[in-house]
């Protein structure tokens, strides 16, 4: 039994598209025949490419998971032979070419599924992306989103023909919506059931097609929607808007709209999950003597005590001042990293005071070098 495609790439069966792409790049760079010393590099490289082509195609991957590796490989080879393809996915039953196709596979392995329409069909889900800033992600916000999507044709109500069009039974399939053929294959006679192309599985043809949608039953329009973005959302998370996707067929419900959220980086805060980080500049006297400083947060400024003797780079934790937890109570924390700022210039009074401070501590002052330059070098 040959190694399955998940093992070829070294990923789990629930691996995401990004996981698969990343694994493919690593494996391909390792076994590319031009750079690899492995004697079987060429064969391994072909297997890696084949695995990527199947697992990155939603339909092929679904069939692969249902059928298993061996049956999928058999079906692919059979489709390439019957369809005159060159092997692989391009000319086989999953590449859309030749005499194979999805109908063959359903008929041969699952006992059908390539026939005419069988009642209401749910519409496809659609995907889009929405960008919000960190403040919106903190508070939660309602955003307007404009998407171009297919919609049911208003003139024919999605039927593809005017209401007054004459209907007649399809002569190609005699009203069944399906066409059956019997083919001789290396494994014997195979009967296929396919959707009738003339009536598209309806069993009925019409004298006219809708001029608005040209018989498709759908038109493409822009829709403006209100999106409720919850507080605490993070980049990469997806909101599902029920029924806002592509229209269904034969009375089926609409698909959903999937909105992937991207939270913009903030100039002031760095986000890590529900925690935030902030750099707080303080002066040397504040660090030496201690002070109470105002720290900005996404919920307004708060006071923070800086103890005497604080060193540059020390971090203080302000509890519950970070991002809200998504769909649960509480907040993350805000981590404040203090940075002692050295002034670029001093007046005469400041210089004399600091020179006296240094001399009191036994420091020798090089006036040309400057006290603060010496102070920086001592840290």
N, C-alpha and C positions, 0 to 999 in steps of 0.2 A: 504494500500500500504506500503510495507516494505521500510526501509531506504536505499537509494542508497549507493554504495560503496564509493563514494567521501565523503559523509556525515559521513559514518562510521569512516573514517580515519581523517575527519576534514580538508580536503584539497580542493583547487579549481579544476575545471575540466581541467585547463591547467597546473596542477602541474607537476613538473619535476620528474624524477626517484629518485633523491636525496631527494626531498620534501616528496615523498611517503614513501621512506625507513625511513626517520627521523620520520614521523608521525606514521608509524607502530611501531617503537621501543618504542615511548612514550606511545602509546595506549596499546601495548602488556604488557609493564611493569606495567601499571596501572590496567589492568583487568586480568592478569594471575591468574588462579584459586588458585595457591599455595600461592599467596600473597595478593589478593584482598578480601575485606570484602563485596563487592557488592554481593547480593544474586543471581544476574543474570550474574555473572562474567564468568562462563563457556560458556554460550550462546554468550555473547558479544565477548569473546576471539575467538570463532569459526568464528564469523562474521568478525572480524578484520583480521584473517588469510585468509579468503575467499576473502576479498576485496584486500588484498595485492597480492594474487596469480593472480587475474585478472588484476589489474592495472599495475603490473610490467611485464606483458607479452604483447608485442606490438600488436600481432594479437588479443588476447582476448580483450584487451582494445579498439582496433578499432571496433570490433564487438559490444562490450558493448555500446560504444558511439553511434553507428548507430542504434542499436535495442532498447535501453532504458533498464532500470533495469528489469521491469516486464517480457518483452518478452525474455530477455536474461536468466532470471531465469527459465522460462518455458521451453526454449530450452535445458537448461542444465539438468533439471530433466528428460525431455523426452529422451535425449541422454543417460543418465545413465540407464534408464529403458530398452531401446531397446538394448543397447550395453552390458548389464549385468554388468555395472560398479558399484562401491560402492557409487556412488553419487559424487557431486562435479566435479572438472575439470578433475580428473584422468580418469574416465570411460565415461565421457560425450562427447558431440560433439566437445568441444574445446580442449580436452586432446589428441586427435589423436587415441583413442582406441575405440573398439566396432564398432557397425554398424552406429554410428553417424558420426561426422566429419564435416568439413567446407562445403562440398558439400551439406549435408542434410540441413544445416542452410540456405544457399543461395537459395536452391530449395524451402524450406518451407516458408521462409519469404521474399525473394526478387525475387522469380520467376525464379530462375536459377542461373548460374554462375559457376556450377560445371562441365560444359561440356568440349568438346575438345578445342584445341587451337583456338584462335580467332584472329589471326594476330600477328604482331610484339609485343614483350613484352620487356619493358625496363629492363636492368640489375639492380641488387641490388646495393645500395650504400655501400661502405666500409668505415671503420673508422680506423684511426691510430693516433699516438701521436708524436709530435716533440718538443724537448727541445732546447731553445735558452737562451743565457745569457742576462743580462740587457743591455749591450752595443749594442748587436745586435737588441734588441727590440727598442732601442733609435734611431739607425741609419736606421733600415730596412736592410734586408739581403736576399740573395739568398742562399738557403740551398739544399743540395742533400739529398734525402730521398729514402730508399730502402724498398719496401713493397712486401710481398708475396701475390699474388692475382690470382684468376682464369682468364684465358684468352682463347679466342677462339682457338680451336685446329687447328694448321696450316696444318695438314695433311688431315683433312676432312672438313676444313672450318666451323667447328662447327656443321656439320650435323650428326656426330656420326657414319657414315658409309663411306667406300671407294666410290669414284665416280663410280667404275665399279660394285658395288654390284647390284644384281638383286632385283627389287622391286615387291611386290605383295600386293594386298588388304588385310587388316587385317581381319581374319576370325572371330575374337571375336566380332567386332563391325560392320562388313560389310562395313568398310571404313568410318564410320561416326565419328570416334574418340571419341564416347560417348557410354555408356551403361546405359540403363534404367532398373530400377527395381521398382516393386510395392510391398509395405509392408503394412501389417495391423497393425495399432497402436491404442492406446486407444482413439485417436481423429479421427479415421477413416483411410481410405486407403490413403497412401502417396506415390506419385511417385517421385523417385529420379533419377537424371541424374548425372552420374559420368564420369570422364575421363577414357578412356579405359586403363587399366594397361598394356596390351600387346603391344600396339603401342604408348603409352604415348600421346594419343590425336591426333596423326598425321593421322591415318586412313590407314597408309601404314607400312609394315614391310619389312626388308631388309635381304638378305641372309648372309651378313657379317656385323660385327661391326668394327669400327676403332680400330686397335691394339694400337695406341698411347694413345687415351683417353678412350678406352674400352667402346665406345658408348655414353659417356657423352657429347661429343661435346666441352668439356672444359679441359684444363690442368692447373696445378698450377705452376706459374713461379715467379721469383723475378724480379721486375722492379725497375730501378733507375730513379727517377723523380727530376726535379728542382722545388723547392717551393719558391715562392716569399712571404717573410714575411714582411708585411708593418710596417713602423715606428709607434710606439705607441701601438702596440698590447699588450694585457694583458693575463695572465694565464686564461685558461678556454675558451677563444674565439676560434672559429673554422674557418678554411679556407676551401673553397669548390673548388676542382679541377674537372672541368667539364669533363665527359667522361673517367675518370681514374679509375672507379670502375669495377664491374663485367660486363662481356659481356652480351648484350641482346640476346633474342631468336627470331628466325624467322625474322631476319633483324632489330630488335629493337635496339635502341641506348644503348650504355653502360651506366651503372650507374655512379655516381660520387664518388670521394674519399674525405672524410671529415677528415681534419687534425686538431686535437685539439692541441693547443699551450700551452706549459708550460714554463714560464719565470723563470729561476733560481734566487734564492735570491742572492743579492750582499753583499759582505763583507763591502763595504763602505757606501752604500746607502740603506735606507729603503723606499719602494715604497708604496704609498697610492693613488690608482687611477693614475692620471697623475702628482701628486705631489711627490717630493722626500724629504727625511729628512737625515741630515748629522750631526754628532757630531764633533765639532771643538775644539781641545784642545788649550788653551792659558795659558800664564804664569800669575802670580800674578801682576807683573809690567804692563803687557799689559792690564789687566783688570782695574788696578788702574789708570794708566795714559792715557789709550786709545792707539790705534795703528791701522795700516792698515795691514790686513793679507790676504794671498792667500788661497782661498777656491777651492778645486777641484770640477769640475762638469763633466758631461758626454760629454761636449763640450770643455773641457780645463779649466785651472785654471782661476779664476777671483778674483779681489780684493774686499775686504769688509772692511768697517770702523767699528772698535770696539770702541764705545764711552768710555770716561773716566768714571770710576765708574761702569762698567759693572759687574753684579753679575753672579756667576756661575749658569748655568741653563737657562739663558735668551736665547730667540730664535729670530733670525733675518730672514727676508723674502727676498729672491732674486727672483724677478719676472721673469717669462719666462725662468727659468733655470732648470725646471723639464722635464718630458717626453713630447714628442710631442703628440698633440691630434690626435687620429686616424681618418683619412679621413677628417680632417678639419684643418684650420690654427691655429697656436699658440702653446704654450707650457704651461704646468703646472708650478708650482713654486717650488723653492728649499728652505726648511726651515733649517736654520743652528742653532743648539743649542750649545752654547759655554760652555765649562767646564774648570774651573780654575784648573790647575794641580799643586799640591804641590810637590816640589823637594824632593827626598828621601835623599839627602845629600847636605851639604853646605861647601864651603871652609871658611877659617877663616875671610877673608875680607867680604864675603857675610853675615856671621853670625853677625859680628860686626855692619854692616850697618843696618841689620834688627833689632837687639837689640836696636840700637839707634832710629830707627823708632818707635819701640814699646814704648820706654821710653818717647819719645817726645809726644806720645799720652796718657801718663799717665798709661801705662800698666806695671804691675809688672812681671818681667821675671823669670821663674823657669828654670834655665839652664838645670837641669836634665830632665825636661819634654820636653824642646825644644820649640822654638818660633813657628815653623810651626805646631807642634802638638796642641799648644794652639790656633793658628790661625784657624785650622780646627774645633776645638771644639766650636769656637765662631760663626760659621755659622749655 
